[in-house]
Amino acid sequence: MTRFRETLMFGIIAIIIWLTALFFVSQSGCLTTLFHTKLLPVYTVVIFGLISAGIVIYRVLTFNDCPEANQELQKQIEQAKADLRSKGFIFPNSAETTHKKAD
């Protein structure tokens, strides 16, 4: 619950600052500044999205391979296939099904 409270407090403070800025800018009469102040939450969401996408892309590109996990997964796949074969399941030959010519 601590992380939730931190996020909630940050959001409340950000909204208060934005509303205060919006109030003072509307009193000044500068339309360009007022326009950008009104769009500040949109700018914030767009920047947050771009940063999040960048972090996800970076972490995908630097993702470590796990050969041990790969071998374990291949073993489990073979065990599952053997179990299905023992129950009568017939696996189609992938070479025949992918290269089959239409009559």
ABEGO torsion letter per residue (X at the ends): XAAAAAAAAAAAAAAAAAAAAAAAAAAAGBAAAAAAAAAAAAAAAAAAAAAAAAAAAAAAAABBBBAAAAAAAAAAAAAAAAAAAAAGBBBBBAAAAAABBBX
